[in-house]
């Protein structure tokens, strides 16, 4: 499942970096921390690899 916004894609990238040990878990905030705890590395890869071009900055609640 691809990311639906640029913010979601960035949060997934940060969470993925923490899963891989590239950054500390304590550096994560908000959505990226939630994603770290609730998603597998494979799921995070799917979100993080989404191209940002054409995505809205934030997901609309509509």
mmCIF file of the N, C-alpha and C atoms, coordinates in Angstrom:
data_MODEL
# 
_entry.id   MODEL 
# 
loop_
_atom_site.group_PDB 
_atom_site.id 
_atom_site.type_symbol 
_atom_site.label_atom_id 
_atom_site.label_alt_id 
_atom_site.label_comp_id 
_atom_site.label_asym_id 
_atom_site.label_entity_id 
_atom_site.label_seq_id 
_atom_site.pdbx_PDB_ins_code 
_atom_site.Cartn_x 
_atom_site.Cartn_y 
_atom_site.Cartn_z 
_atom_site.occupancy 
_atom_site.B_iso_or_equiv 
_atom_site.pdbx_formal_charge 
_atom_site.auth_seq_id 
_atom_site.auth_comp_id 
_atom_site.auth_asym_id 
_atom_site.auth_atom_id 
_atom_site.pdbx_PDB_model_num 
ATOM 1   N N  . UNK A 1 1  ? 0.849   -1.177 0.000  1.00 0.00 ? 1  UNK A N  1 
ATOM 2   C CA . UNK A 1 1  ? 0.000   0.000  0.000  1.00 0.00 ? 1  UNK A CA 1 
ATOM 3   C C  . UNK A 1 1  ? 0.896   1.243  0.000  1.00 0.00 ? 1  UNK A C  1 
ATOM 4   N N  . UNK A 1 2  ? 0.778   2.063  -0.996 1.00 0.00 ? 2  UNK A N  1 
ATOM 5   C CA . UNK A 1 2  ? 1.624   3.262  -1.051 1.00 0.00 ? 2  UNK A CA 1 
ATOM 6   C C  . UNK A 1 2  ? 1.152   4.353  -0.094 1.00 0.00 ? 2  UNK A C  1 
ATOM 7   N N  . UNK A 1 3  ? 2.051   5.250  0.233  1.00 0.00 ? 3  UNK A N  1 
ATOM 8   C CA . UNK A 1 3  ? 1.708   6.391  1.080  1.00 0.00 ? 3  UNK A CA 1 
ATOM 9   C C  . UNK A 1 3  ? 0.718   7.288  0.342  1.00 0.00 ? 3  UNK A C  1 
ATOM 10  N N  . UNK A 1 4  ? -0.160  7.942  1.098  1.00 0.00 ? 4  UNK A N  1 
ATOM 11  C CA . UNK A 1 4  ? -1.170  8.808  0.487  1.00 0.00 ? 4  UNK A CA 1 
ATOM 12  C C  . UNK A 1 4  ? -0.823  10.285 0.603  1.00 0.00 ? 4  UNK A C  1 
ATOM 13  N N  . UNK A 1 5  ? 0.305   10.610 1.243  1.00 0.00 ? 5  UNK A N  1 
ATOM 14  C CA . UNK A 1 5  ? 0.738   12.004 1.347  1.00 0.00 ? 5  UNK A CA 1 
ATOM 15  C C  . UNK A 1 5  ? 2.252   12.054 1.532  1.00 0.00 ? 5  UNK A C  1 
ATOM 16  N N  . UNK A 1 6  ? 2.811   13.215 1.280  1.00 0.00 ? 6  UNK A N  1 
ATOM 17  C CA . UNK A 1 6  ? 4.247   13.392 1.477  1.00 0.00 ? 6  UNK A CA 1 
ATOM 18  C C  . UNK A 1 6  ? 4.619   13.239 2.949  1.00 0.00 ? 6  UNK A C  1 
ATOM 19  N N  . UNK A 1 7  ? 3.778   13.733 3.836  1.00 0.00 ? 7  UNK A N  1 
ATOM 20  C CA . UNK A 1 7  ? 4.048   13.636 5.270  1.00 0.00 ? 7  UNK A CA 1 
ATOM 21  C C  . UNK A 1 7  ? 4.087   12.174 5.713  1.00 0.00 ? 7  UNK A C  1 
ATOM 22  N N  . UNK A 1 8  ? 3.166   11.368 5.190  1.00 0.00 ? 8  UNK A N  1 
ATOM 23  C CA . UNK A 1 8  ? 3.115   9.954  5.531  1.00 0.00 ? 8  UNK A CA 1 
ATOM 24  C C  . UNK A 1 8  ? 4.370   9.237  5.000  1.00 0.00 ? 8  UNK A C  1 
ATOM 25  N N  . UNK A 1 9  ? 4.797   9.596  3.813  1.00 0.00 ? 9  UNK A N  1 
ATOM 26  C CA . UNK A 1 9  ? 5.977   8.990  3.213  1.00 0.00 ? 9  UNK A CA 1 
ATOM 27  C C  . UNK A 1 9  ? 7.232   9.326  4.029  1.00 0.00 ? 9  UNK A C  1 
ATOM 28  N N  . UNK A 1 10 ? 7.337   10.575 4.465  1.00 0.00 ? 10 UNK A N  1 
ATOM 29  C CA . UNK A 1 10 ? 8.490   11.004 5.265  1.00 0.00 ? 10 UNK A CA 1 
ATOM 30  C C  . UNK A 1 10 ? 8.494   10.304 6.630  1.00 0.00 ? 10 UNK A C  1 
ATOM 31  N N  . UNK A 1 11 ? 7.333   10.184 7.254  1.00 0.00 ? 11 UNK A N  1 
ATOM 32  C CA . UNK A 1 11 ? 7.238   9.523  8.555  1.00 0.00 ? 11 UNK A CA 1 
ATOM 33  C C  . UNK A 1 11 ? 7.636   8.056  8.434  1.00 0.00 ? 11 UNK A C  1 
ATOM 34  N N  . UNK A 1 12 ? 7.212   7.410  7.367  1.00 0.00 ? 12 UNK A N  1 
ATOM 35  C CA . UNK A 1 12 ? 7.560   6.010  7.151  1.00 0.00 ? 12 UNK A CA 1 
ATOM 36  C C  . UNK A 1 12 ? 9.069   5.866  6.943  1.00 0.00 ? 12 UNK A C  1 
ATOM 37  N N  . UNK A 1 13 ? 9.665   6.809  6.225  1.00 0.00 ? 13 UNK A N  1 
ATOM 38  C CA . UNK A 1 13 ? 11.109  6.773  6.015  1.00 0.00 ? 13 UNK A CA 1 
ATOM 39  C C  . UNK A 1 13 ? 11.872  6.894  7.319  1.00 0.00 ? 13 UNK A C  1 
ATOM 40  N N  . UNK A 1 14 ? 11.418  7.757  8.192  1.00 0.00 ? 14 UNK A N  1 
ATOM 41  C CA . UNK A 1 14 ? 12.073  7.927  9.498  1.00 0.00 ? 14 UNK A CA 1 
ATOM 42  C C  . UNK A 1 14 ? 11.918  6.670  10.347 1.00 0.00 ? 14 UNK A C  1 
ATOM 43  N N  . UNK A 1 15 ? 10.710  6.100  10.355 1.00 0.00 ? 15 UNK A N  1 
ATOM 44  C CA . UNK A 1 15 ? 10.471  4.887  11.127 1.00 0.00 ? 15 UNK A CA 1 
ATOM 45  C C  . UNK A 1 15 ? 11.309  3.727  10.583 1.00 0.00 ? 15 UNK A C  1 
ATOM 46  N N  . UNK A 1 16 ? 11.428  3.646  9.276  1.00 0.00 ? 16 UNK A N  1 
ATOM 47  C CA . UNK A 1 16 ? 12.228  2.598  8.656  1.00 0.00 ? 16 UNK A CA 1 
ATOM 48  C C  . UNK A 1 16 ? 13.704  2.749  9.037  1.00 0.00 ? 16 UNK A C  1 
ATOM 49  N N  . UNK A 1 17 ? 14.206  3.965  9.038  1.00 0.00 ? 17 UNK A N  1 
ATOM 50  C CA . UNK A 1 17 ? 15.589  4.206  9.428  1.00 0.00 ? 17 UNK A CA 1 
ATOM 51  C C  . UNK A 1 17 ? 15.833  3.746  10.871 1.00 0.00 ? 17 UNK A C  1 
ATOM 52  N N  . UNK A 1 18 ? 14.859  3.982  11.744 1.00 0.00 ? 18 UNK A N  1 
ATOM 53  C CA . UNK A 1 18 ? 14.991  3.547  13.138 1.00 0.00 ? 18 UNK A CA 1 
ATOM 54  C C  . UNK A 1 18 ? 14.954  2.025  13.233 1.00 0.00 ? 18 UNK A C  1 
ATOM 55  N N  . UNK A 1 19 ? 14.081  1.379  12.465 1.00 0.00 ? 19 UNK A N  1 
ATOM 56  C CA . UNK A 1 19 ? 14.016  -0.089 12.470 1.00 0.00 ? 19 UNK A CA 1 
ATOM 57  C C  . UNK A 1 19 ? 15.342  -0.687 12.040 1.00 0.00 ? 19 UNK A C  1 
ATOM 58  N N  . UNK A 1 20 ? 16.016  -0.033 11.105 1.00 0.00 ? 20 UNK A N  1 
ATOM 59  C CA . UNK A 1 20 ? 17.284  -0.533 10.588 1.00 0.00 ? 20 UNK A CA 1 
ATOM 60  C C  . UNK A 1 20 ? 18.475  -0.114 11.446 1.00 0.00 ? 20 UNK A C  1 
ATOM 61  N N  . UNK A 1 21 ? 18.222  0.671  12.489 1.00 0.00 ? 21 UNK A N  1 
ATOM 62  C CA . UNK A 1 21 ? 19.280  1.091  13.395 1.00 0.00 ? 21 UNK A CA 1 
ATOM 63  C C  . UNK A 1 21 ? 20.086  2.277  12.893 1.00 0.00 ? 21 UNK A C  1 
ATOM 64  N N  . UNK A 1 22 ? 19.593  2.958  11.866 1.00 0.00 ? 22 UNK A N  1 
ATOM 65  C CA . UNK A 1 22 ? 20.301  4.105  11.311 1.00 0.00 ? 22 UNK A CA 1 
ATOM 66  C C  . UNK A 1 22 ? 20.121  5.360  12.169 1.00 0.00 ? 22 UNK A C  1 
ATOM 67  N N  . UNK A 1 23 ? 19.002  5.447  12.866 1.00 0.00 ? 23 UNK A N  1 
ATOM 68  C CA . UNK A 1 23 ? 18.761  6.516  13.836 1.00 0.00 ? 23 UNK A CA 1 
ATOM 69  C C  . UNK A 1 23 ? 18.195  5.868  15.099 1.00 0.00 ? 23 UNK A C  1 
ATOM 70  N N  . UNK A 1 24 ? 18.223  6.603  16.198 1.00 0.00 ? 24 UNK A N  1 
ATOM 71  C CA . UNK A 1 24 ? 17.705  6.072  17.458 1.00 0.00 ? 24 UNK A CA 1 
ATOM 72  C C  . UNK A 1 24 ? 16.190  6.192  17.501 1.00 0.00 ? 24 UNK A C  1 
ATOM 73  N N  . UNK A 1 25 ? 15.546  5.209  18.107 1.00 0.00 ? 25 UNK A N  1 
ATOM 74  C CA . UNK A 1 25 ? 14.094  5.242  18.262 1.00 0.00 ? 25 UNK A CA 1 
ATOM 75  C C  . UNK A 1 25 ? 13.666  6.487  19.031 1.00 0.00 ? 25 UNK A C  1 
ATOM 76  N N  . UNK A 1 26 ? 14.480  6.939  19.961 1.00 0.00 ? 26 UNK A N  1 
ATOM 77  C CA . UNK A 1 26 ? 14.145  8.107  20.781 1.00 0.00 ? 26 UNK A CA 1 
ATOM 78  C C  . UNK A 1 26 ? 14.071  9.392  19.954 1.00 0.00 ? 26 UNK A C  1 
ATOM 79  N N  . UNK A 1 27 ? 14.616  9.383  18.751 1.00 0.00 ? 27 UNK A N  1 
ATOM 80  C CA . UNK A 1 27 ? 14.567  10.556 17.881 1.00 0.00 ? 27 UNK A CA 1 
ATOM 81  C C  . UNK A 1 27 ? 13.229  10.666 17.146 1.00 0.00 ? 27 UNK A C  1 
ATOM 82  N N  . UNK A 1 28 ? 12.447  9.604  17.150 1.00 0.00 ? 28 UNK A N  1 
ATOM 83  C CA . UNK A 1 28 ? 11.166  9.608  16.442 1.00 0.00 ? 28 UNK A CA 1 
ATOM 84  C C  . UNK A 1 28 ? 10.109  10.362 17.227 1.00 0.00 ? 28 UNK A C  1 
ATOM 85  N N  . UNK A 1 29 ? 9.207   11.026 16.486 1.00 0.00 ? 29 UNK A N  1 
ATOM 86  C CA . UNK A 1 29 ? 8.109   11.759 17.103 1.00 0.00 ? 29 UNK A CA 1 
ATOM 87  C C  . UNK A 1 29 ? 6.826   11.465 16.343 1.00 0.00 ? 29 UNK A C  1 
ATOM 88  N N  . UNK A 1 30 ? 5.710   11.606 17.017 1.00 0.00 ? 30 UNK A N  1 
ATOM 89  C CA . UNK A 1 30 ? 4.397   11.544 16.378 1.00 0.00 ? 30 UNK A CA 1 
ATOM 90  C C  . UNK A 1 30 ? 4.146   10.311 15.530 1.00 0.00 ? 30 UNK A C  1 
ATOM 91  N N  . UNK A 1 31 ? 3.770   10.551 14.285 1.00 0.00 ? 31 UNK A N  1 
ATOM 92  C CA . UNK A 1 31 ? 3.367   9.474  13.391 1.00 0.00 ? 31 UNK A CA 1 
ATOM 93  C C  . UNK A 1 31 ? 4.498   8.476  13.134 1.00 0.00 ? 31 UNK A C  1 
ATOM 94  N N  . UNK A 1 32 ? 5.723   8.969  13.035 1.00 0.00 ? 32 UNK A N  1 
ATOM 95  C CA . UNK A 1 32 ? 6.829   8.053  12.765 1.00 0.00 ? 32 UNK A CA 1 
ATOM 96  C C  . UNK A 1 32 ? 7.041   7.082  13.928 1.00 0.00 ? 32 UNK A C  1 
ATOM 97  N N  . UNK A 1 33 ? 6.844   7.559  15.156 1.00 0.00 ? 33 UNK A N  1 
ATOM 98  C CA . UNK A 1 33 ? 6.969   6.662  16.321 1.00 0.00 ? 33 UNK A CA 1 
ATOM 99  C C  . UNK A 1 33 ? 5.846   5.624  16.309 1.00 0.00 ? 33 UNK A C  1 
ATOM 100 N N  . UNK A 1 34 ? 4.627   6.054  15.989 1.00 0.00 ? 34 UNK A N  1 
ATOM 101 C CA . UNK A 1 34 ? 3.503   5.120  15.905 1.00 0.00 ? 34 UNK A CA 1 
ATOM 102 C C  . UNK A 1 34 ? 3.741   4.077  14.821 1.00 0.00 ? 34 UNK A C  1 
ATOM 103 N N  . UNK A 1 35 ? 4.237   4.526  13.678 1.00 0.00 ? 35 UNK A N  1 
ATOM 104 C CA . UNK A 1 35 ? 4.520   3.603  12.579 1.00 0.00 ? 35 UNK A CA 1 
ATOM 105 C C  . UNK A 1 35 ? 5.607   2.609  12.973 1.00 0.00 ? 35 UNK A C  1 
ATOM 106 N N  . UNK A 1 36 ? 6.630   3.077  13.655 1.00 0.00 ? 36 UNK A N  1 
ATOM 107 C CA . UNK A 1 36 ? 7.726   2.214  14.106 1.00 0.00 ? 36 UNK A CA 1 
ATOM 108 C C  . UNK A 1 36 ? 7.185   1.064  14.947 1.00 0.00 ? 36 UNK A C  1 
ATOM 109 N N  . UNK A 1 37 ? 6.251   1.389  15.840 1.00 0.00 ? 37 UNK A N  1 
ATOM 110 C CA . UNK A 1 37 ? 5.745   0.392  16.778 1.00 0.00 ? 37 UNK A CA 1 
ATOM 111 C C  . UNK A 1 37 ? 4.696   -0.532 16.174 1.00 0.00 ? 37 UNK A C  1 
ATOM 112 N N  . UNK A 1 38 ? 3.970   -0.071 15.153 1.00 0.00 ? 38 UNK A N  1 
ATOM 113 C CA . UNK A 1 38 ? 2.842   -0.856 14.664 1.00 0.00 ? 38 UNK A CA 1 
ATOM 114 C C  . UNK A 1 38 ? 3.037   -1.518 13.300 1.00 0.00 ? 38 UNK A C  1 
ATOM 115 N N  . UNK A 1 39 ? 4.136   -1.198 12.609 1.00 0.00 ? 39 UNK A N  1 
ATOM 116 C CA . UNK A 1 39 ? 4.320   -1.720 11.257 1.00 0.00 ? 39 UNK A CA 1 
ATOM 117 C C  . UNK A 1 39 ? 5.619   -2.522 11.142 1.00 0.00 ? 39 UNK A C  1 
ATOM 118 N N  . UNK A 1 40 ? 5.598   -3.488 10.234 1.00 0.00 ? 40 UNK A N  1 
ATOM 119 C CA . UNK A 1 40 ? 6.804   -4.278 9.979  1.00 0.00 ? 40 UNK A CA 1 
ATOM 120 C C  . UNK A 1 40 ? 7.747   -3.497 9.065  1.00 0.00 ? 40 UNK A C  1 
ATOM 121 N N  . UNK A 1 41 ? 8.975   -3.958 8.967  1.00 0.00 ? 41 UNK A N  1 
ATOM 122 C CA . UNK A 1 41 ? 9.950   -3.305 8.095  1.00 0.00 ? 41 UNK A CA 1 
ATOM 123 C C  . UNK A 1 41 ? 9.474   -3.346 6.638  1.00 0.00 ? 41 UNK A C  1 
ATOM 124 N N  . UNK A 1 42 ? 8.848   -4.452 6.242  1.00 0.00 ? 42 UNK A N  1 
ATOM 125 C CA . UNK A 1 42 ? 8.354   -4.574 4.869  1.00 0.00 ? 42 UNK A CA 1 
ATOM 126 C C  . UNK A 1 42 ? 7.244   -3.558 4.579  1.00 0.00 ? 42 UNK A C  1 
ATOM 127 N N  . UNK A 1 43 ? 6.338   -3.377 5.531  1.00 0.00 ? 43 UNK A N  1 
ATOM 128 C CA . UNK A 1 43 ? 5.261   -2.400 5.357  1.00 0.00 ? 43 UNK A CA 1 
ATOM 129 C C  . UNK A 1 43 ? 5.830   -0.984 5.263  1.00 0.00 ? 43 UNK A C  1 
ATOM 130 N N  . UNK A 1 44 ? 6.794   -0.687 6.114  1.00 0.00 ? 44 UNK A N  1 
ATOM 131 C CA . UNK A 1 44 ? 7.414   0.636  6.100  1.00 0.00 ? 44 UNK A CA 1 
ATOM 132 C C  . UNK A 1 44 ? 8.136   0.884  4.778  1.00 0.00 ? 44 UNK A C  1 
ATOM 133 N N  . UNK A 1 45 ? 8.772   -0.151 4.236  1.00 0.00 ? 45 UNK A N  1 
ATOM 134 C CA . UNK A 1 45 ? 9.440   -0.015 2.944  1.00 0.00 ? 45 UNK A CA 1 
ATOM 135 C C  . UNK A 1 45 ? 8.447   0.388  1.856  1.00 0.00 ? 45 UNK A C  1 
ATOM 136 N N  . UNK A 1 46 ? 7.266   -0.247 1.863  1.00 0.00 ? 46 UNK A N  1 
ATOM 137 C CA . UNK A 1 46 ? 6.241   0.080  0.862  1.00 0.00 ? 46 UNK A CA 1 
ATOM 138 C C  . UNK A 1 46 ? 5.840   1.551  0.936  1.00 0.00 ? 46 UNK A C  1 
ATOM 139 N N  . UNK A 1 47 ? 5.619   2.044  2.142  1.00 0.00 ? 47 UNK A N  1 
ATOM 140 C CA . UNK A 1 47 ? 5.239   3.449  2.316  1.00 0.00 ? 47 UNK A CA 1 
ATOM 141 C C  . UNK A 1 47 ? 6.385   4.372  1.939  1.00 0.00 ? 47 UNK A C  1 
ATOM 142 N N  . UNK A 1 48 ? 7.590   4.048  2.399  1.00 0.00 ? 48 UNK A N  1 
ATOM 143 C CA . UNK A 1 48 ? 8.735   4.932  2.202  1.00 0.00 ? 48 UNK A CA 1 
ATOM 144 C C  . UNK A 1 48 ? 9.165   5.018  0.745  1.00 0.00 ? 48 UNK A C  1 
ATOM 145 N N  . UNK A 1 49 ? 8.949   3.964  -0.026 1.00 0.00 ? 49 UNK A N  1 
ATOM 146 C CA . UNK A 1 49 ? 9.410   3.990  -1.419 1.00 0.00 ? 49 UNK A CA 1 
ATOM 147 C C  . UNK A 1 49 ? 8.446   4.694  -2.360 1.00 0.00 ? 49 UNK A C  1 
ATOM 148 N N  . UNK A 1 50 ? 7.303   5.124  -1.854 1.00 0.00 ? 50 UNK A N  1 
ATOM 149 C CA . UNK A 1 50 ? 6.337   5.868  -2.660 1.00 0.00 ? 50 UNK A CA 1 
ATOM 150 C C  . UNK A 1 50 ? 6.976   7.155  -3.168 1.00 0.00 ? 50 UNK A C  1 
ATOM 151 N N  . UNK A 1 51 ? 6.822   7.428  -4.438 1.00 0.00 ? 51 UNK A N  1 
ATOM 152 C CA . UNK A 1 51 ? 7.342   8.668  -5.014 1.00 0.00 ? 51 UNK A CA 1 
ATOM 153 C C  . UNK A 1 51 ? 6.525   9.853  -4.494 1.00 0.00 ? 51 UNK A C  1 
ATOM 154 N N  . UNK A 1 52 ? 7.188   10.945 -4.153 1.00 0.00 ? 52 UNK A N  1 
ATOM 155 C CA . UNK A 1 52 ? 6.492   12.111 -3.598 1.00 0.00 ? 52 UNK A CA 1 
ATOM 156 C C  . UNK A 1 52 ? 5.803   12.946 -4.658 1.00 0.00 ? 52 UNK A C  1 
ATOM 157 N N  . UNK A 1 53 ? 6.280   12.873 -5.884 1.00 0.00 ? 53 UNK A N  1 
ATOM 158 C CA . UNK A 1 53 ? 5.717   13.707 -6.947 1.00 0.00 ? 53 UNK A CA 1 
ATOM 159 C C  . UNK A 1 53 ? 4.236   13.396 -7.116 1.00 0.00 ? 53 UNK A C  1 
ATOM 160 N N  . UNK A 1 54 ? 3.430   14.435 -7.059 1.00 0.00 ? 54 UNK A N  1 
ATOM 161 C CA . UNK A 1 54 ? 1.988   14.278 -7.230 1.00 0.00 ? 54 UNK A CA 1 
ATOM 162 C C  . UNK A 1 54 ? 1.222   13.993 -5.953 1.00 0.00 ? 54 UNK A C  1 
ATOM 163 N N  . UNK A 1 55 ? 1.919   13.743 -4.855 1.00 0.00 ? 55 UNK A N  1 
ATOM 164 C CA . UNK A 1 55 ? 1.238   13.503 -3.581 1.00 0.00 ? 55 UNK A CA 1 
ATOM 165 C C  . UNK A 1 55 ? 0.942   14.838 -2.898 1.00 0.00 ? 55 UNK A C  1 
ATOM 166 N N  . UNK A 1 56 ? -0.191  14.926 -2.203 1.00 0.00 ? 56 UNK A N  1 
ATOM 167 C CA . UNK A 1 56 ? -0.449  16.153 -1.430 1.00 0.00 ? 56 UNK A CA 1 
ATOM 168 C C  . UNK A 1 56 ? 0.518   16.208 -0.242 1.00 0.00 ? 56 UNK A C  1 
ATOM 169 N N  . UNK A 1 57 ? 0.729   17.402 0.309  1.00 0.00 ? 57 UNK A N  1 
ATOM 170 C CA . UNK A 1 57 ? 1.605   17.541 1.473  1.00 0.00 ? 57 UNK A CA 1 
ATOM 171 C C  . UNK A 1 57 ? 1.074   16.765 2.664  1.00 0.00 ? 57 UNK A C  1 
ATOM 172 N N  . UNK A 1 58 ? -0.230  16.877 2.878  1.00 0.00 ? 58 UNK A N  1 
ATOM 173 C CA . UNK A 1 58 ? -0.880  16.165 3.973  1.00 0.00 ? 58 UNK A CA 1 
ATOM 174 C C  . UNK A 1 58 ? -2.120  15.472 3.438  1.00 0.00 ? 58 UNK A C  1 
ATOM 175 N N  . UNK A 1 59 ? -2.469  14.369 4.078  1.00 0.00 ? 59 UNK A N  1 
ATOM 176 C CA . UNK A 1 59 ? -3.653  13.624 3.697  1.00 0.00 ? 59 UNK A CA 1 
ATOM 177 C C  . UNK A 1 59 ? -4.893  14.409 4.102  1.00 0.00 ? 59 UNK A C  1 
ATOM 178 N N  . UNK A 1 60 ? -5.852  14.535 3.192  1.00 0.00 ? 60 UNK A N  1 
ATOM 179 C CA . UNK A 1 60 ? -7.086  15.236 3.543  1.00 0.00 ? 60 UNK A CA 1 
ATOM 180 C C  . UNK A 1 60 ? -7.996  14.271 4.291  1.00 0.00 ? 60 UNK A C  1 
ATOM 181 N N  . UNK A 1 61 ? -8.782  14.789 5.188  1.00 0.00 ? 61 UNK A N  1 
ATOM 182 C CA . UNK A 1 61 ? -9.657  13.950 5.996  1.00 0.00 ? 61 UNK A CA 1 
ATOM 183 C C  . UNK A 1 61 ? -10.999 13.703 5.326  1.00 0.00 ? 61 UNK A C  1 
ATOM 184 N N  . UNK A 1 62 ? -11.134 14.046 4.077  1.00 0.00 ? 62 UNK A N  1 
ATOM 185 C CA . UNK A 1 62 ? -12.383 13.924 3.356  1.00 0.00 ? 62 UNK A CA 1 
ATOM 186 C C  . UNK A 1 62 ? -12.765 12.556 3.095  1.00 0.00 ? 62 UNK A C  1 
# 
